[in-house]
């Protein structure tokens, strides 16, 4: 008998449109892999619009309720297995300052950062320029700015703080260099993928507009192997299971810095995790099936 899988997508976050694209791609892949699929397009932060007569739930939501531990908590209460990290790990990774603390405790290098309120717009930045300013608890580069000139600082703080429920912003030292990403499935690191974005800035448009950014695969060497080791360590440090994506900066001096662990990697035509999995010999339907078979709750 075919397993019946609910693919939840949409939601109420800024990333709902991207989630719908991810969900549609996952649903098609799971059908190709032989599953019975029900597409559940959520318009509320609850399970009200999702069928309960399913064997597992594939979470294709990004941001907010879907990525911050909300739906995971509700699925735990309902006793339904689901893909990706559990509620506690999801909450931790969405809280970027808390995740950075977990990285440091585990010996994972991460850029120095500080949380500021919107009032900081009236004062100098806490670090020498350039700096990166972002919401402390959001995803997909929404509200993200790179500040290279002091005149840009006030607007960057206000933009990031406007996306945060507490009116706060996370300021990080900008690490120049190359943008790397490493997918982790369980304890296995996928090949290191390099993102080449326009002007070296991987913002929302560069992430999701087809053809804007290029995906390259650096040759395997000591640095790529270290990135894979750190990716697995970062996932473990934050308590993650299932499939996650760990984002890095590689400085011109060859030093790696973990920026964040993404607990709900995109599954669109421009997404990084499916690309890296395919590079490792895992076709997209097989990847989705693997994640469903590893689904659990609690």
N, C-alpha and C positions, 0 to 999 in steps of 0.2 A: 504494500500500500504506500502511495506517495506521501511524503511528509508535507503538511500544510504550513506554509510560512507566511506570516504577515510582514510586509515591508512597509515600515512607517516612514513618512516623508512629509515635507512641507513645514508645518509648524508656524510659530509666531515670531521667530527671530529675524534679524536682518538678513539671514542666509537662507530664507525659505525658498527662494527661487532656485538657488544652487541645489538645495536639498531635493527639490522635485526632479531635477535632472539626475542627481545621484540615484534617487529611488527608482526612477524609470529604468535606468541602466541596470541596476541590481535586479529588479524584477525580471527583466528580460534574460539576464544571465542565469538566474535561478531556474527559470522555466527551461532554458537550454540544458541545464544540469539535471533536469528531471523532477523538479519539485512542483507542487501545486502552490501557486502564489496568489495572495490577496493583497492588493495595494491599498494601504490606508493613508489617506491624505488628511493630516490633522490641521484643524484651524483653531484648536484650543490647546492649552497646556494640561491635558489630561488624556486618559485612555478611553474616553467616552466614545470616540469615533473609530476605535480599533476593535476588530472582532476578537473574541476570547477563545473561540474553538480552533486554536492553532497549536502546532507543536513547538514553534519557536518564533521569535520576533527578530527581524533584521532591522536594526536602527540605522536609518539613512537620514536622520535629522542632523542638522549642524547648528551649533550655538544654542544658547538659552536652555529651554526645557529638555531638549534632546541630548545636549552635550555636557550640561552642568550637573547631572545627577538626578534631575527631576523624574524623567521617564524611567530611569533605572530603579529609583526608589519605588515607583508605582508598580513596575513589573515584578520587583522582588515581593511586594505585598500580594500581588496576584498569583505568584508562584509560576510565572512564565519565564522560560529560558530566553535569553537575548544575547545578541552579539556585542562584542566590545567590552571595555572595562566596566566594573561595577560602579555603584553609586558613589562610594567614598573616593575612589580613584578619579572618577569623572569630575567630582567637585574640586578635588585638589588641583588637577591639571588645568581646569578653567580659571582657577585663582592663581594667576601668574606669579605674584610675589610669594605665595605659599609654595608653589612648585619650585621656584628658584631656591627657596630655603631647603627643600628636600634634596635638590640637586647638590647643593653645597655640602650637606650632611653626608651624602654618599660619595663625595669626592668627584662630582661631575662639574667641570668648569662651565660657568655661565657668566654673562656680562654683569658688571656691577649695576645695581638698580636702586631706585628709591621711589616710594609712593608719596605723591603730593596732592594737595587739594587744589581746587580751582583758584584759590587765593594766590597760589604760587605764580600765576600769570603776571602778577605785579612785582615779582622779584626775579633775580637772576637764576638761571638753571643751576641745579646742585652739582653738575659735572661740567667740565670744559666741553665746548662744542667740537664736533657734532654730537648730538644725542638723538635717541629715538623716543618718541612719546606715543603711548598707546593706552587704551582702556585696560585696567587691571584684570577684568573678567569678561572678555569678549573674544571673538575669533574672526578669522578670514580677513584680517587687516582692516576691519572697519574702525575708523577713527585713528588710524595710524599715520604718524608724520615723522619725517626726518628733519631735524632742525639744524641747519648749517649756518644760520645768521641769527643774531639776537633778536632781530625784528620779527622773526617767525615764531618765537617762543610763546608769546601770550596766546596766539590763535591756536597753536598746537595743543596747549594745555586745555584750553576751553573745548576744543573739538573732542579730545579724548574723554574729558570729564563729563561731557554731555551724553556720552554713551554708557556711563557708569551709574548705577543706582545710588551709590554713595557720593557721587560728584568728585571722584578721585581719578588720578592719572598715574601711570607707571612711567618713570623716566629711566632710560638705560643708556649707558655709554655705548656709542655707536662703534661697532667692530667692522672696519673696512675689510674687504676681501671677497671671498667666493661664498655663494649660497648653496649649501648642501642639504639634502634630506635623506633620511634612512628609515625605511619602513621596518617594523618589527612585528612578526607574527609569532606569538608565544614567546619562545626564547631564541627564535631565529631572526637574524638580521638579513634584510634583503640587500641587493647591491646598492652602493652609494650613488645617488642621483644628484647631478649638479643642475641648478636652475640658472639660466642666463636670461635675465629680464632686461627690458629697455632701461637704459641709463643706470643699470645695476640696482634697481629699486623694485622689489617684488611686492607691489601693492595689490589692491583688490582687482583692478583691471588686469594686471599682469597675471594674476592667479587664474582668472576664470574666462578671459576672452580667448577663444581658440586662435592659436598661431602667434600670440603675442610673445610668449616666453618659449625658450628652447630647453629641452631636457637632454642633458649629456651624461655620459657615464665615464668618469675618470678611470684610468687603468688601475688595477688593483696594486696597492703598495702598502707600505707601513702606515701611512696616514689614513687611507681608506679603511684598513683593518681596525685602526684605533677608533675611527668614527663609528664603525659597526659595534665595537665593544662598548663604547660610551652610550650608544643608542639603546642597547639591551640593558645597560646599567641604569640609564635614566628611566626606562619603562618600569624596571623593578623598583627603583627608588620611590616611584609614585604609585606603586601597587597595581599597575596595569596588567590586564590580560587581553586576549584576543589580538586584534590588529591595531597598531597605532603608528603614527609617523613622528619621527623626532627631527626637528629642524635645527640646523647648525649654521654657524659662520666659521669659515676657515680664514684666519688672518694672513696677511702677506708673509708673516714670520713662520707660518705653518702651525699656528696654535688653533685648536678647535674649541668652540664655545657652543654649548647647547642653549638654544633660545627658548624652546618649549616642546612639550609633548602634546600632539594633537590626537585626542581620543576618538574622534569621528572623522577620519580622513575622507576626503571627497572621492566620489566614484563617478566623476563626469569624464568626458572625452579628454579633458586637459589635466586630469588628476594624477598625482605623483605615485601613490601607492600601487594602483593597478599597473602603471607603466613599469615600475620596478619589479613587481611580481612577474610580469610577462618576461622581463629580462632574465629573471631567475628560472624561467621555464614553467611558470604557473599561469595558464590562461585565465582570463577574467571569470568565466563560469566556474572553473575549478577553485579559484580564490574565494568566490562568494560561497560555494558549497563548503569549503573548508571552514569558513567562519561560522556558518550555520551549524555544522556538526560539532563545533567547539562551544556553541552557545550554552550558557547556564545562567542561573540567577543566584542572588545572595553573595 
